[in-house]
Amino acid sequence: MKKKVAIGGTFEPLHDGHKALLKKAYELGDVYIGLTSDAMAKRRYRDVLPYGQRKQILEQYIRSEFGVQANIFELRDPYGPAISEHFDCIVVSPETYSVAEKINQIRASKGHPPIDIVKIEFILAKDGKLISATKIKNGKIDEHGVSVRK
């Protein structure tokens, strides 16, 4: 029986760090992706594409990369259904590891078993620093972490 795997984020712009998270998640089982709502995304300190566009880009990538239809739902808070529904594991980066720990704390307070936390390491840009959506949006690097010359 395949594992039920949770993953969440804004996924915009979709970069190699996101792709590594998705790859790990799909290696583990059936993936349920919480894509942040527009309201949550607006809390960021940078512009983010609207939910519908982000969802379409993510669906296209998953279909072409993994050959499956994406199971995407709108995430309206940092925890989504992971605090109450059954999931076998959640895939996170070091940046979001604390959110997964908080999910397990909330689950415990509700009498639910913990979710296994699978943490992948950060994907680094060619300069050895983190690939970040903000650097991509600011035109410093591309989605692979390669410096963009201006």
C-alpha positions as CSV (number, residue, x, y, z in Angstrom):
1,M,0.0,0.0,0.0
2,K,1.3,3.4,-1.0
3,K,2.0,6.0,1.6
4,K,-0.1,9.1,1.8
5,V,2.3,12.0,1.6
6,A,1.7,15.7,2.4
7,I,3.7,18.6,1.0
8,G,2.9,22.3,1.0
9,G,4.1,25.7,-0.2
10,T,3.7,28.6,-2.5
11,F,5.8,27.0,-5.3
12,E,6.4,30.2,-7.1
13,P,8.5,30.6,-9.0
14,L,8.9,26.8,-9.3
15,H,12.6,26.2,-8.8
16,D,15.0,23.3,-8.3
17,G,14.5,23.3,-4.5
18,H,10.7,22.8,-5.0
19,K,11.4,20.2,-7.6
20,A,13.6,18.2,-5.2
21,L,10.8,18.3,-2.6
22,L,8.3,17.1,-5.1
23,K,10.7,14.3,-6.4
24,K,11.1,13.0,-2.9
25,A,7.4,13.2,-2.2
26,Y,6.5,11.2,-5.3
27,E,9.2,8.6,-4.5
28,L,7.4,8.0,-1.2
29,G,3.8,7.6,-2.4
30,D,0.6,9.3,-3.2
31,V,1.2,13.1,-2.9
32,Y,-1.3,15.7,-1.6
33,I,-0.1,19.2,-2.3
34,G,-1.3,22.1,-0.2
35,L,-0.8,25.2,-2.4
36,T,-1.0,28.4,-0.5
37,S,-4.1,30.5,-1.0
38,D,-3.8,34.0,-2.5
39,A,-4.5,35.4,1.0
40,M,-1.6,33.5,2.5
41,A,0.7,34.3,-0.4
42,K,0.1,38.0,0.0
43,R,1.7,37.8,3.4
44,R,5.0,37.4,1.6
45,Y,7.4,40.3,1.1
46,R,7.4,39.8,-2.7
47,D,4.8,39.5,-5.5
48,V,3.4,36.0,-6.1
49,L,1.3,34.9,-9.1
50,P,-2.4,34.3,-8.4
51,Y,-3.4,30.8,-7.1
52,G,-4.9,29.7,-10.4
53,Q,-1.7,30.4,-12.3
54,R,0.5,28.7,-9.7
55,K,-1.7,25.7,-9.7
56,Q,-1.7,25.4,-13.5
57,I,2.2,25.6,-13.6
58,L,2.5,23.0,-10.8
59,E,0.0,20.7,-12.5
60,Q,1.8,20.9,-15.8
61,Y,5.2,20.2,-14.2
62,I,3.9,17.2,-12.2
63,R,2.1,15.7,-15.3
64,S,5.3,16.1,-17.4
65,E,7.8,15.0,-14.7
66,F,5.9,12.3,-12.9
67,G,3.2,11.2,-15.4
68,V,0.4,11.6,-12.9
69,Q,-2.4,14.1,-12.3
70,A,-1.6,16.4,-9.4
71,N,-3.7,16.2,-6.2
72,I,-3.6,19.9,-5.2
73,F,-5.8,21.7,-2.7
74,E,-5.9,25.2,-1.5
75,L,-4.0,25.8,1.7
76,R,-5.6,28.6,3.8
77,D,-3.4,28.2,6.9
78,P,0.1,26.9,7.6
79,Y,-1.2,23.4,8.6
80,G,-4.1,22.5,6.4
81,P,-5.6,19.0,6.7
82,A,-2.3,17.6,8.1
83,I,-3.4,18.4,11.6
84,S,-6.4,16.1,11.5
85,E,-6.4,13.8,8.5
86,H,-4.4,10.7,8.1
87,F,-1.0,11.2,6.4
88,D,1.9,8.8,6.6
89,C,4.6,11.4,6.1
90,I,5.2,15.1,5.3
91,V,8.1,16.2,3.1
92,V,9.8,19.4,4.1
93,S,12.9,21.5,3.7
94,P,15.0,22.7,6.6
95,E,13.1,26.0,6.3
96,T,9.7,24.4,6.9
97,Y,10.8,21.7,9.3
98,S,9.5,23.6,12.3
99,V,6.0,23.8,10.7
100,A,6.0,20.0,10.4
101,E,7.0,19.7,14.1
102,K,4.1,22.1,15.0
103,I,1.7,20.0,12.9
104,N,2.7,16.9,15.0
105,Q,2.2,18.9,18.3
106,I,-1.3,19.9,17.2
107,R,-2.0,16.3,16.1
108,A,-0.9,15.0,19.5
109,S,-3.1,17.5,21.3
110,K,-6.1,16.1,19.2
111,G,-5.1,12.5,20.0
112,H,-3.9,11.8,16.4
113,P,-0.6,9.9,15.8
114,P,2.3,11.8,14.5
115,I,3.2,12.1,10.8
116,D,6.7,11.0,9.9
117,I,8.8,14.0,8.9
118,V,11.0,13.6,5.9
119,K,13.5,16.5,5.6
120,I,15.5,17.0,2.4
121,E,18.5,19.3,2.4
122,F,18.5,22.7,0.8
123,I,19.4,22.8,-2.9
124,L,22.2,25.2,-3.4
125,A,22.7,27.7,-6.3
126,K,25.9,27.6,-8.3
127,D,27.4,30.2,-6.0
128,G,26.9,27.8,-3.0
129,K,24.1,29.8,-1.5
130,L,20.4,28.8,-1.3
131,I,18.2,28.9,-4.3
132,S,15.4,31.2,-3.2
133,A,12.3,32.4,-4.9
134,T,13.1,36.0,-3.9
135,K,16.5,35.9,-5.6
136,I,14.8,34.5,-8.7
137,K,12.1,37.2,-8.6
138,N,14.8,39.9,-8.2
139,G,16.5,38.6,-11.3
140,K,19.7,37.5,-9.5
141,I,19.5,33.8,-10.4
142,D,17.4,31.5,-12.5
143,E,15.3,28.6,-11.3
144,H,18.4,26.4,-11.4
145,G,20.5,28.7,-9.2
146,V,22.6,30.1,-12.1
147,S,23.5,33.8,-11.9
148,V,21.7,36.0,-14.3
149,R,23.9,38.6,-15.9
150,K,22.4,42.0,-16.5
